[in-house]
Amino acid sequence: MTEQYRADILVSCLHDRAPDLVPALQNEIKERGLAGEVRVVEAGCRGFCSLGPVILIEPEGTFYVGVQAADVPELVEETLVKGRVVKRLTYREPATRQRIPNYADIPFHGKQQRIVLRHCGLIDPTSIDEYIAVGGYQALGKVLSEMTPEQLIEEVKKSGLRGRGGAGFPAGRKWEAGRKAEGDIKYVLVNGDEGDPSCFMDRALMEADPHSVLEGLIIAAYAVGAHHGFYYIPYEHTLSVRNTRTAIEQAREYGLLGKDILGSGFDFDVEIRLGAHCFVGGESTALMAAVEGRASEPRSKYIHTTDKGVYDRPSCLNNVKTLSIVPEIILRGADWYAGIGTEKSKGTTVFSLAGKINNVGLVEVPMGITPRELVFDIGGGIPKKRKFKALQIGGPSGGFLPESLLDMPMDYETLDEAGAMMGTGGVIIADDHTCLLDTVKFFLEFLQEESCGKCGPCREGLPQMHAIITRIVEGKGEVADLETLEALAKSIKVTSLCGLGKSAPNPVLSTLRHFRDEYLAHIEQRTCPGGVCKALITFTVNDNCTGCGACVRKCPQDAISGELKQLHVIDQSLCIKCGVCRDTCKFDAITVA
């Protein structure tokens, strides 16, 4: 917090949900004569996405959720003038229903270990001065004044830092290969593409803390011996582009980019390349093709990109999260970072929690955390007291983990053994009202639409898998389909050109492995355990019905009728099996058969 201010109001998670909130705060503070004492900052993402807009008032640490412009007069009067908490705006813990006014006491925040997200929501992302005030660019100064490129690479290797873009390749080894590669011109690149549905951690980091990524990039360039770099960002991520561009301009102005950086004799500059948002765009060779202005299509990697990448020159590509970690490793030491996580998966990882979970948002936790801790301690558990069914991790190409693996440590190795993968960190929670086959069908639809179409196994195999799954969810499947589906999935995994094609069968293979009974229920019993597949279900009202009429009011087809406080009925000729009645009912009075 800037010294001259008594308090900072840090506003996060706006995203057009309350465009008038910040102006309302600024006007109220000005009208009350507090402009010289209180500052309003539109900070970046804090991760509590489902409860935005959120406000953190420092230094007290008072935290408010779901704040709207209409709340501003009361908030300013009570908290900033009288020093009292507005209880109705504080966070309510889902399990206990207890109000928690202090940011640090909320389990969602208190049980995280934030390294990548260390500054997100705490500083003004458009101010280089604030980044410097919290230690920014000190690591760059140390590297350029005290370390040779070889020493820097060894420090990163010693830390055990692995790439956070999905593959988990050791960052230090990649830099070492790039440095040893032949060629006077080399490039470093930032992978700011993020094509997984429900994943938004890369975008949030570039929006909230762009200077940490830029500092990591400059350090990587020094290690590799590159004097030019590229940021690849989808043009749709407008705030990421804007804040990154601002950070680059400010760094140039401060002598942190360009010629003779900090008087070290090292020259480096960077430019932004905008691309179209697509799933395959994050694959390294596809991204480099896009940087050159070509179509985002991957190529075979018998020649590594560290030898021949952009314009056939040695190129090192790192994810934004990987680069943002580097300055902390330099300042705090490789041993510090290596002491976090598991034996082979060091440090922390950022997950985006989505699906049937109370606390939707971004979390950063040590490698090796269990799904149980992630879902119930940090995620706040399953809404409406439903039963946990599965955790899907790794994006659309990830795998499904059953309840029996809730206490498994989550790192690169154990997830791979379980038929899933870390990927970029997307996590989707399924409850007992979820049909996993319907979810797999959705992922296959996404994957076949996003396939670049360059290689036959992916181009032709994914539609075939989708067709089989579709038959099964429509009640037309046969047991023999499972053998065909598994053989097809294994073939695609082995023969596809790039990593995205090779991982695409994971949703199918992991559900066949851990949830085979759900396939058999659809095929042999012609039922959907999740109550989702319309061809296999019928909704009826059971004796739990209190006659409250909530389902009647919500039904889009007017298919439900009944007197108040009397048992209701569903007209099957009108019912479209949308499931709104079941989602609305608080008494479990809707039976799915």
VEXLUMKE-870745 format. One record per residue (C-alpha): residue in one letter; x, y, z. Coordinates in steps of 0.05 Angstrom, whole numbers. Last residue first. Layout:
N
a  X  Y  Z .
...
This chain:
593
a  -719  -870  -279 .
v  -708  -800  -251 .
t  -748  -785  -188 .
i  -765  -713  -171 .
a  -784  -700  -98 .
d  -713  -691  -74 .
f  -739  -638  -26 .
k  -706  -574  -51 .
c  -735  -580  -122 .
t  -706  -531  -172 .
d  -652  -576  -202 .
r  -701  -634  -208 .
c  -754  -590  -241 .
v  -703  -560  -289 .
g  -683  -629  -313 .
c  -693  -614  -387 .
k  -733  -678  -398 .
i  -778  -647  -452 .
c  -841  -660  -412 .
l  -906  -645  -451 .
s  -930  -716  -466 .
q  -902  -739  -399 .
d  -949  -694  -360 .
i  -915  -688  -293 .
v  -954  -694  -228 .
h  -957  -654  -163 .
l  -974  -681  -94 .
q  -1015  -629  -56 .
k  -992  -569  -15 .
l  -1016  -522  -69 .
e  -1056  -560  -122 .
g  -1021  -596  -178 .
s  -991  -589  -247 .
i  -924  -599  -282 .
a  -916  -597  -359 .
d  -919  -521  -365 .
q  -865  -529  -418 .
p  -811  -484  -388 .
c  -820  -513  -318 .
k  -797  -461  -268 .
r  -863  -440  -237 .
v  -889  -511  -233 .
c  -824  -535  -202 .
a  -830  -484  -145 .
g  -903  -503  -132 .
c  -894  -518  -58 .
g  -935  -582  -63 .
t  -894  -617  -10 .
c  -867  -671  -56 .
n  -828  -724  -20 .
d  -880  -775  -44 .
n  -849  -778  -114 .
v  -857  -735  -177 .
t  -836  -767  -243 .
f  -781  -753  -294 .
t  -767  -805  -347 .
i  -698  -825  -372 .
l  -661  -863  -426 .
a  -671  -823  -490 .
k  -660  -758  -451 .
c  -590  -774  -426 .
v  -584  -734  -362 .
g  -607  -774  -302 .
g  -537  -786  -276 .
p  -545  -861  -274 .
c  -572  -862  -346 .
t  -614  -923  -359 .
r  -618  -973  -417 .
q  -600  -1030  -369 .
e  -549  -1064  -414 .
i  -521  -1005  -454 .
h  -530  -944  -411 .
a  -517  -982  -346 .
l  -458  -1016  -379 .
y  -425  -949  -395 .
e  -436  -926  -323 .
d  -407  -991  -297 .
r  -343  -977  -336 .
f  -330  -917  -292 .
h  -256  -922  -273 .
r  -224  -954  -334 .
l  -275  -939  -388 .
t  -280  -868  -358 .
s  -204  -860  -362 .
l  -199  -887  -433 .
v  -254  -843  -461 .
p  -231  -778  -428 .
n  -159  -794  -446 .
p  -172  -804  -521 .
a  -149  -732  -537 .
s  -80  -740  -505 .
k  -44  -764  -568 .
g  -81  -714  -611 .
l  -59  -657  -567 .
g  11  -683  -562 .
c  22  -680  -637 .
l  20  -727  -696 .
s  -29  -780  -673 .
t  -7  -853  -676 .
v  -4  -878  -604 .
k  -63  -842  -573 .
i  -106  -851  -635 .
s  -95  -927  -633 .
k  -110  -931  -558 .
a  -176  -893  -568 .
l  -197  -938  -626 .
a  -183  -1001  -587 .
e  -222  -975  -527 .
l  -282  -954  -569 .
t  -284  -1020  -607 .
e  -282  -1060  -542 .
l  -336  -1015  -513 .
d  -379  -1021  -575 .
a  -383  -1096  -565 .
v  -428  -1083  -504 .
e  -480  -1052  -551 .
g  -505  -981  -555 .
k  -571  -955  -581 .
g  -596  -920  -518 .
e  -583  -850  -543 .
v  -524  -843  -495 .
i  -492  -905  -527 .
r  -502  -884  -599 .
t  -471  -816  -584 .
i  -411  -850  -551 .
i  -400  -891  -614 .
a  -406  -830  -660 .
h  -358  -789  -618 .
m  -306  -844  -621 .
q  -313  -844  -697 .
p  -310  -768  -700 .
l  -245  -770  -660 .
g  -212  -823  -704 .
e  -217  -788  -771 .
r  -181  -722  -758 .
c  -141  -748  -698 .
p  -115  -811  -731 .
g  -111  -779  -800 .
c  -63  -721  -786 .
k  -71  -648  -807 .
g  -142  -638  -786 .
c  -127  -579  -740 .
s  -171  -611  -688 .
e  -214  -559  -653 .
e  -281  -585  -677 .
q  -260  -657  -663 .
l  -237  -637  -593 .
f  -299  -599  -574 .
e  -347  -653  -596 .
l  -303  -704  -560 .
f  -306  -662  -497 .
f  -382  -658  -501 .
k  -388  -734  -511 .
v  -344  -745  -451 .
t  -391  -702  -410 .
d  -452  -742  -435 .
l  -415  -805  -417 .
l  -400  -777  -348 .
c  -473  -764  -334 .
t  -477  -714  -277 .
h  -530  -713  -223 .
d  -484  -753  -177 .
d  -435  -695  -176 .
a  -380  -677  -226 .
i  -322  -630  -212 .
i  -283  -598  -268 .
v  -209  -582  -260 .
g  -166  -545  -312 .
g  -93  -544  -292 .
t  -56  -535  -358 .
g  -47  -609  -367 .
m  -39  -646  -301 .
m  -57  -713  -332 .
a  -108  -769  -324 .
g  -103  -844  -332 .
a  -86  -858  -259 .
e  -12  -869  -275 .
d  -10  -802  -309 .
l  -40  -768  -249 .
t  11  -802  -204 .
e  70  -777  -245 .
y  51  -705  -259 .
d  27  -690  -188 .
m  -37  -699  -150 .
p  -29  -740  -87 .
m  -85  -793  -83 .
d  -135  -784  -27 .
l  -196  -775  -71 .
l  -176  -835  -112 .
s  -234  -880  -91 .
e  -282  -824  -109 .
p  -266  -832  -183 .
l  -216  -793  -226 .
f  -233  -772  -297 .
g  -180  -758  -350 .
g  -155  -698  -388 .
s  -158  -682  -462 .
p  -216  -633  -451 .
g  -175  -599  -397 .
g  -126  -635  -352 .
i  -169  -656  -294 .
q  -238  -687  -287 .
l  -259  -701  -216 .
a  -314  -752  -206 .
k  -378  -769  -168 .
f  -384  -726  -106 .
k  -452  -731  -74 .
r  -500  -672  -72 .
k  -504  -628  -10 .
k  -537  -573  -51 .
p  -469  -551  -78 .
i  -409  -598  -73 .
g  -351  -580  -28 .
g  -320  -513  -8 .
g  -268  -514  -62 .
i  -210  -505  -13 .
d  -225  -558  39 .
f  -275  -601  0 .
v  -251  -603  -72 .
l  -177  -589  -66 .
e  -167  -625  -1 .
r  -204  -686  -27 .
p  -168  -684  -94 .
t  -102  -690  -56 .
i  -46  -639  -57 .
g  19  -667  -86 .
m  42  -603  -120 .
p  31  -545  -73 .
v  -32  -503  -84 .
e  -54  -444  -126 .
v  -129  -433  -134 .
l  -170  -401  -189 .
g  -246  -399  -187 .
v  -311  -434  -170 .
n  -321  -442  -96 .
n  -384  -484  -87 .
i  -367  -541  -134 .
k  -407  -576  -188 .
g  -368  -551  -249 .
a  -306  -508  -245 .
l  -241  -502  -207 .
s  -183  -471  -245 .
f  -119  -500  -217 .
v  -52  -466  -208 .
t  8  -509  -190 .
t  59  -504  -136 .
g  132  -523  -129 .
k  166  -587  -150 .
s  139  -649  -185 .
k  191  -704  -181 .
e  199  -712  -105 .
t  135  -677  -87 .
g  115  -604  -76 .
i  155  -548  -43 .
g  227  -558  -20 .
a  251  -551  -92 .
y  228  -478  -91 .
w  268  -461  -29 .
d  328  -500  -53 .
a  329  -462  -119 .
g  335  -395  -84 .
r  291  -341  -58 .
l  308  -285  -107 .
i  323  -327  -168 .
i  266  -376  -155 .
e  218  -318  -145 .
p  239  -287  -211 .
v  227  -353  -248 .
i  156  -366  -224 .
s  125  -316  -273 .
l  159  -351  -331 .
t  127  -418  -317 .
k  59  -387  -309 .
v  64  -351  -376 .
n  81  -416  -412 .
n  150  -423  -441 .
l  176  -429  -512 .
c  249  -432  -529 .
s  269  -421  -601 .
p  332  -439  -642 .
r  321  -413  -713 .
d  281  -445  -769 .
y  239  -380  -776 .
v  210  -395  -707 .
g  234  -464  -685 .
k  296  -502  -705 .
d  344  -526  -652 .
t  303  -510  -589 .
t  243  -527  -632 .
h  266  -600  -632 .
i  275  -636  -698 .
y  240  -703  -695 .
k  183  -660  -671 .
s  131  -671  -724 .
r  91  -610  -743 .
p  33  -574  -710 .
e  -16  -531  -749 .
s  -35  -460  -728 .
a  -37  -431  -799 .
r  21  -385  -819 .
g  39  -315  -796 .
e  107  -333  -768 .
v  79  -328  -697 .
a  24  -375  -720 .
a  75  -427  -741 .
m  108  -419  -673 .
l  42  -432  -639 .
a  30  -495  -679 .
t  100  -519  -662 .
s  90  -508  -588 .
e  18  -532  -581 .
g  -22  -474  -552 .
g  -57  -460  -618 .
v  -88  -530  -619 .
f  -145  -506  -576 .
c  -161  -443  -615 .
h  -165  -368  -602 .
a  -141  -330  -662 .
g  -72  -300  -658 .
l  -38  -236  -636 .
r  37  -229  -638 .
i  66  -182  -585 .
e  137  -158  -591 .
v  199  -165  -548 .
d  266  -133  -537 .
f  333  -155  -511 .
d  404  -127  -507 .
f  453  -148  -453 .
g  511  -100  -441 .
s  496  -99  -366 .
g  481  -25  -359 .
l  412  -41  -332 .
i  392  -68  -401 .
d  444  -49  -453 .
k  395  -38  -511 .
g  321  -52  -506 .
l  280  -73  -447 .
l  289  -58  -373 .
g  310  14  -388 .
y  252  45  -349 .
e  216  69  -411 .
r  225  1  -444 .
a  194  -33  -383 .
q  136  16  -384 .
e  121  0  -457 .
i  125  -75  -445 .
a  80  -70  -384 .
t  28  -29  -423 .
r  28  -81  -479 .
t  18  -136  -429 .
n  -39  -98  -396 .
r  -75  -86  -463 .
v  -64  -156  -490 .
s  -88  -189  -426 .
l  -148  -142  -425 .
t  -166  -159  -497 .
h  -163  -234  -492 .
e  -199  -242  -558 .
y  -133  -227  -595 .
p  -105  -293  -571 .
i  -36  -281  -542 .
y  32  -300  -569 .
y  87  -258  -537 .
f  150  -258  -579 .
g  223  -249  -562 .
h  287  -219  -588 .
h  358  -218  -562 .
a  365  -291  -546 .
g  425  -320  -509 .
v  386  -376  -476 .
a  398  -354  -404 .
y  391  -279  -420 .
a  327  -293  -458 .
a  299  -332  -399 .
i  314  -274  -352 .
i  278  -226  -400 .
l  218  -274  -402 .
g  215  -281  -327 .
e  212  -205  -321 .
l  157  -202  -373 .
v  116  -254  -337 .
s  123  -218  -270 .
h  107  -152  -304 .
p  39  -176  -330 .
d  10  -187  -260 .
a  -66  -182  -261 .
e  -86  -186  -334 .
m  -30  -232  -355 .
l  -43  -276  -295 .
a  -118  -279  -308 .
r  -107  -299  -381 .
d  -61  -355  -360 .
m  -110  -378  -306 .
f  -172  -379  -350 .
c  -191  -452  -361 .
s  -265  -470  -367 .
p  -256  -494  -439 .
d  -183  -506  -456 .
g  -154  -460  -510 .
e  -105  -418  -470 .
d  -54  -382  -512 .
g  -5  -338  -474 .
n  55  -381  -492 .
v  113  -332  -485 .
l  170  -340  -534 .
v  246  -337  -533 .
y  284  -330  -597 .
k  354  -344  -623 .
i  398  -311  -675 .
d  472  -329  -676 .
g  459  -403  -689 .
e  477  -470  -661 .
a  438  -496  -602 .
k  474  -499  -535 .
r  434  -442  -506 .
g  368  -471  -530 .
a  385  -540  -501 .
e  403  -508  -434 .
w  338  -467  -434 .
k  298  -531  -446 .
r  336  -567  -391 .
g  323  -511  -342 .
a  248  -511  -357 .
p  239  -585  -343 .
f  182  -611  -387 .
g  113  -611  -353 .
a  74  -623  -417 .
g  15  -578  -400 .
g  37  -505  -404 .
r  65  -505  -333 .
g  135  -523  -353 .
r  175  -557  -298 .
l  216  -522  -245 .
g  261  -573  -209 .
s  298  -518  -171 .
k  365  -547  -189 .
k  350  -539  -263 .
v  332  -465  -252 .
e  397  -454  -213 .
e  437  -491  -266 .
i  408  -447  -321 .
l  426  -384  -283 .
q  497  -408  -271 .
e  505  -422  -345 .
p  477  -354  -364 .
t  528  -322  -318 .
m  503  -293  -253 .
e  517  -231  -210 .
s  499  -167  -247 .
l  449  -190  -300 .
v  417  -243  -256 .
k  413  -200  -194 .
g  381  -142  -233 .
l  331  -189  -265 .
a  313  -217  -196 .
q  303  -147  -169 .
y  256  -133  -228 .
g  195  -132  -181 .
g  206  -131  -107 .
v  137  -107  -83 .
a  153  -34  -97 .
i  178  -53  -167 .
y  110  -80  -184 .
e  77  -18  -156 .
d  123  26  -197 .
i  108  -14  -260 .
s  35  6  -254 .
t  -18  -24  -300 .
p  -28  -87  -257 .
d  -46  -45  -196 .
i  -27  -89  -138 .
l  -58  -141  -92 .
g  -108  -176  -137 .
c  -55  -220  -167 .
h  12  -207  -135 .
r  30  -276  -110 .
l  -11  -313  -163 .
v  48  -353  -190 .
i  74  -361  -119 .
r  10  -368  -79 .
q  7  -424  -27 .
q  -67  -436  -15 .
k  -101  -459  49 .
g  -118  -389  73 .
h  -151  -366  9 .
f  -207  -416  0 .
p  -206  -429  74 .
i  -227  -356  89 .
d  -188  -331  150 .
a  -137  -291  109 .
y  -191  -248  76 .
n  -225  -227  141 .
p  -301  -220  146 .
i  -320  -294  152 .
r  -395  -307  158 .
q  -412  -378  180 .
r  -458  -420  136 .
t  -418  -480  163 .
a  -407  -518  98 .
p  -416  -462  48 .
e  -372  -410  85 .
r  -407  -343  78 .
y  -362  -286  53 .
t  -378  -216  77 .
l  -428  -169  44 .
r  -484  -180  95 .
k  -436  -166  152 .
v  -417  -95  133 .
v  -357  -91  180 .
r  -345  -31  224 .
g  -290  22  224 .
k  -338  81  228 .
v  -314  120  168 .
l  -280  69  123 .
t  -321  7  140 .
e  -390  32  157 .
e  -396  95  116 .
v  -356  69  56 .
l  -394  3  53 .
e  -462  35  64 .
p  -451  86  9 .
v  -422  33  -38 .
d  -475  -22  -34 .
a  -516  6  -93 .
a  -454  2  -137 .
q  -452  -73  -127 .
v  -409  -119  -84 .
g  -416  -194  -93 .
v  -362  -208  -42 .
y  -329  -167  13 .
f  -262  -177  48 .
t  -233  -138  105 .
g  -158  -146  107 .
e  -146  -88  155 .
p  -89  -60  113 .
e  -123  -62  65 .
i  -195  -67  41 .
l  -206  -126  -6 .
i  -266  -121  -52 .
v  -300  -175  -93 .
p  -342  -168  -156 .
g  -346  -226  -158 .
l  -370  -287  -120 .
s  -362  -342  -172 .
c  -293  -318  -193 .
f  -256  -320  -127 .
g  -189  -322  -162 .
r  -163  -254  -142 .
c  -163  -229  -213 .
g  -130  -162  -224 .
a  -134  -97  -185 .
e  -178  -37  -202 .
v  -149  6  -146 .
v  -188  55  -103 .
r  -147  98  -56 .
v  -166  125  12 .
e  -135  181  52 .
g  -127  239  3 .
a  -193  224  -31 .
l  -230  219  36 .
g  -270  283  31 .
r  -337  248  35 .
e  -355  268  -36 .
k  -288  243  -62 .
i  -296  175  -29 .
e  -367  168  -56 .
n  -345  188  -126 .
q  -287  139  -128 .
l  -329  82  -101 .
a  -384  95  -152 .
p  -334  100  -208 .
v  -306  32  -187 .
l  -374  -1  -183 .
d  -405  25  -248 .
p  -382  -32  -292 .
a  -412  -83  -244 .
r  -413  -152  -277 .
d  -371  -127  -335 .
h  -312  -172  -316 .
l  -309  -144  -245 .
c  -268  -198  -211 .
s  -226  -151  -168 .
v  -230  -84  -131 .
l  -174  -66  -83 .
i  -195  -11  -35 .
d  -130  15  -5 .
a  -130  49  63 .
r  -96  104  101 .
y  -60  129  39 .
q  5  168  38 .
e  48  105  46 .
t  25  69  -17 .
m  0  0  0 .
